[in-house]
Amino acid sequence: MEEKSTLRIGKKAFLTSVGILLILVIIAGILTVVVPSGKFQRTTTDGREVIVKDSYRRIEKPYYPVYRWITAPIEVLWGPDSVTVIGIILVLLLIGASFVILEETGIIEFLMNNIVEKYGDNKYKLLNILILFFMFFGATLGIFDELIALVPIVVTLSHYMGWDSLVGLGASALAAGFGFTAAVFNPFTIAIAQEIAELPLFSGIGFRAVIFVMVYLILSRFILNYAKKIEKNPELSLVYEEDRFIKERIEKGREHSKGEVNLKYTEDDKVKSNKAMKVLSVFLILICLLVVAGFFLPELSSYSLLIVAFLFFVGAFVSGTVRVKGTNMEGKLLKFAVKGFKSIAPAILLIMLAMSIKYIVTEGGIMDTILNYSCIKIQGLNSYLAVFFIYMLVFFLDFFISSGSAKAFLVMPIIVPLADLTGITRQLVVQAYCFGDGFSNMLFPTNASLMIALGFTVVGYPKWFKWTWKLQLLMLILTVVALFIGLKINYGPF
């Protein structure tokens, strides 16, 4: 029997996540019934759609029958966000296929063994470097989704180092998400929000740099403490049972399906593995160049995630071909790719369910009503309550709209004038928006990037929430304090 790939979704984790998302779909549907429908007028400025302040009006509730709550996960494939949804599905399939090709051809094992041999005595230092790497790119270039392609590799490395899937997810996906939030130069949140608020580009960097350092220290300590705890007692891992198959496979060594070939012992295999790694490295460098180019070419950034996934797939295929050349595994790379498609396929349903929640609320005509009600509440509050309310408003909207730039164009044109009336600096409003948009990306099951990352592992959403909720609460307290300090020091320039 063909041995399963380590890239797989646990059945229990999958069913639990589906159950949670279905409940959220029903709640979204109920909201479309009980919340009045309304709409803001929108205008296009510099090619971007923005809301016209004070233009909200009630509208007749659109006909949105109950059966469409159930069909919404399918309807998203041709709805307003269809390009995004289909793109995410393609990314999932490409990365899943890439990882299985690298795994089946022995490249992953070769890479992991080399890293363990080189850094085995300094693995905690390596862990801190990984966290900083992912946070840095999120905070400076606004790279979050693109880094998800590396999650399976970091999770696998975590197992080789004696940790679990959660440590790998924390050092990659969680670090990237928190870096995106503790932004220093993030062009997708800081730059857009400051542009709408008419602030100097990337002004207020000193305050944000301090926040970045504090978030990094807290996150690295959290992950490091957990890693050390499960090293002493592996059964304390929240995913001990789910990870057992992967750990057993690593411990007994890699045996290819049907005992056809063992690629890891001969000198010739080492030469081929080194060549394969060099080929893969070229493609990884190309990916890095693409990501950096996206920082300067906004039109490229819209497609960067899909291009990254495609380049990763091509790199995996070419390096895999180099690795198995001259063996009886030649010609099987497409078979491995299909195996990868099958391994990751269940995650597609999770993505469609997650994306359908925003679709239901939008089709039901209540998104603008929620936004208008919240903005009315901000008026009349004192400065401290107002900045906290702005934070919570963006935090709440992130449940439905995960895109940071989309929320900026939706919320900032309305909030900025209200902030002026409540004595809050525009710079602080931008900071509150970034906090509200960011940390929840790694908390809400409606965020596609989070569900993609979990889809590459055996970790279900309930286990993820159990592992991160205390950290998220700590970050909430830290960021609220930071906003209050910013209010006290009149964080500006204005």
Rosetta blueprint (number, residue, H / E / L):
1 M L
2 E L
3 E L
4 K L
5 S L
6 T L
7 L L
8 R L
9 I L
10 G L
11 K H
12 K H
13 A H
14 F H
15 L H
16 T H
17 S H
18 V H
19 G H
20 I H
21 L H
22 L H
23 I H
24 L H
25 V H
26 I H
27 I H
28 A H
29 G H
30 I H
31 L H
32 T H
33 V H
34 V H
35 V L
36 P L
37 S L
38 G E
39 K E
40 F L
41 Q L
42 R E
43 T E
44 T E
45 T E
46 D L
47 G L
48 R E
49 E E
50 V E
51 I E
52 V L
53 K L
54 D L
55 S L
56 Y L
57 R E
58 R E
59 I L
60 E L
61 K L
62 P L
63 Y L
64 Y L
65 P L
66 V L
67 Y H
68 R H
69 W H
70 I H
71 T H
72 A H
73 P H
74 I H
75 E H
76 V L
77 L L
78 W L
79 G L
80 P L
81 D L
82 S H
83 V H
84 T H
85 V H
86 I H
87 G H
88 I H
89 I H
90 L H
91 V H
92 L H
93 L H
94 L H
95 I H
96 G H
97 A H
98 S H
99 F H
100 V H
101 I H
102 L H
103 E H
104 E H
105 T L
106 G L
107 I H
108 I H
109 E H
110 F H
111 L H
112 M H
113 N H
114 N H
115 I H
116 V H
117 E H
118 K H
119 Y H
120 G H
121 D H
122 N H
123 K H
124 Y H
125 K H
126 L H
127 L H
128 N H
129 I H
130 L H
131 I H
132 L H
133 F H
134 F H
135 M H
136 F H
137 F H
138 G H
139 A H
140 T H
141 L L
142 G L
143 I L
144 F L
145 D H
146 E H
147 L H
148 I H
149 A H
150 L H
151 V H
152 P H
153 I H
154 V H
155 V H
156 T H
157 L H
158 S H
159 H H
160 Y H
161 M L
162 G L
163 W L
164 D L
165 S H
166 L H
167 V H
168 G H
169 L H
170 G H
171 A H
172 S H
173 A H
174 L H
175 A H
176 A H
177 G H
178 F H
179 G H
180 F H
181 T H
182 A L
183 A L
184 V L
185 F L
186 N L
187 P H
188 F H
189 T H
190 I H
191 A H
192 I H
193 A H
194 Q H
195 E H
196 I H
197 A L
198 E L
199 L L
200 P L
201 L L
202 F L
203 S L
204 G L
205 I H
206 G H
207 F H
208 R H
209 A H
210 V H
211 I H
212 F H
213 V H
214 M H
215 V H
216 Y H
217 L H
218 I H
219 L H
220 S H
221 R H
222 F H
223 I H
224 L H
225 N H
226 Y H
227 A H
228 K H
229 K H
230 I H
231 E H
232 K H
233 N L
234 P H
235 E H
236 L H
237 S L
238 L L
239 V L
240 Y H
241 E H
242 E H
243 D H
244 R H
245 F H
246 I H
247 K H
248 E H
249 R H
250 I H
251 E H
252 K H
253 G L
254 R L
255 E L
256 H L
257 S H
258 K H
259 G H
260 E L
261 V L
262 N L
263 L L
264 K L
265 Y L
266 T L
267 E H
268 D H
269 D H
270 K H
271 V H
272 K H
273 S H
274 N H
275 K H
276 A H
277 M H
278 K H
279 V H
280 L H
281 S H
282 V H
283 F H
284 L H
285 I H
286 L H
287 I H
288 C H
289 L H
290 L H
291 V H
292 V H
293 A H
294 G H
295 F H
296 F H
297 L L
298 P H
299 E H
300 L H
301 S H
302 S L
303 Y L
304 S H
305 L H
306 L H
307 I H
308 V H
309 A H
310 F H
311 L H
312 F H
313 F H
314 V H
315 G H
316 A H
317 F H
318 V H
319 S H
320 G H
321 T H
322 V H
323 R H
324 V H
325 K L
326 G L
327 T L
328 N L
329 M L
330 E L
331 G L
332 K L
333 L H
334 L H
335 K H
336 F H
337 A H
338 V H
339 K H
340 G H
341 F H
342 K H
343 S H
344 I H
345 A H
346 P H
347 A H
348 I H
349 L H
350 L H
351 I H
352 M H
353 L H
354 A H
355 M H
356 S H
357 I H
358 K H
359 Y H
360 I H
361 V H
362 T H
363 E H
364 G L
365 G L
366 I L
367 M H
368 D H
369 T H
370 I H
371 L H
372 N H
373 Y H
374 S H
375 C H
376 I H
377 K H
378 I H
379 Q L
380 G L
381 L L
382 N L
383 S H
384 Y H
385 L H
386 A H
387 V H
388 F H
389 F H
390 I H
391 Y H
392 M H
393 L H
394 V H
395 F H
396 F H
397 L H
398 D L
399 F L
400 F L
401 I L
402 S L
403 S L
404 G H
405 S H
406 A H
407 K H
408 A H
409 F H
410 L H
411 V H
412 M H
413 P H
414 I H
415 I H
416 V H
417 P H
418 L H
419 A H
420 D H
421 L H
422 T H
423 G L
424 I L
425 T L
426 R H
427 Q H
428 L H
429 V H
430 V H
431 Q H
432 A H
433 Y H
434 C H
435 F H
436 G H
437 D H
438 G H
439 F H
440 S H
441 N H
442 M H
443 L L
444 F L
445 P L
446 T L
447 N L
448 A H
449 S H
450 L H
451 M H
452 I H
453 A H
454 L H
455 G H
456 F L
457 T L
458 V L
459 V L
460 G L
461 Y H
462 P H
463 K H
464 W H
465 F H
466 K H
467 W H
468 T H
469 W H
470 K H
471 L H
472 Q H
473 L H
474 L H
475 M H
476 L H
477 I H
478 L H
479 T H
480 V H
481 V H
482 A H
483 L H
484 F H
485 I H
486 G H
487 L H
488 K H
489 I L
490 N L
491 Y L
492 G L
493 P L
494 F L
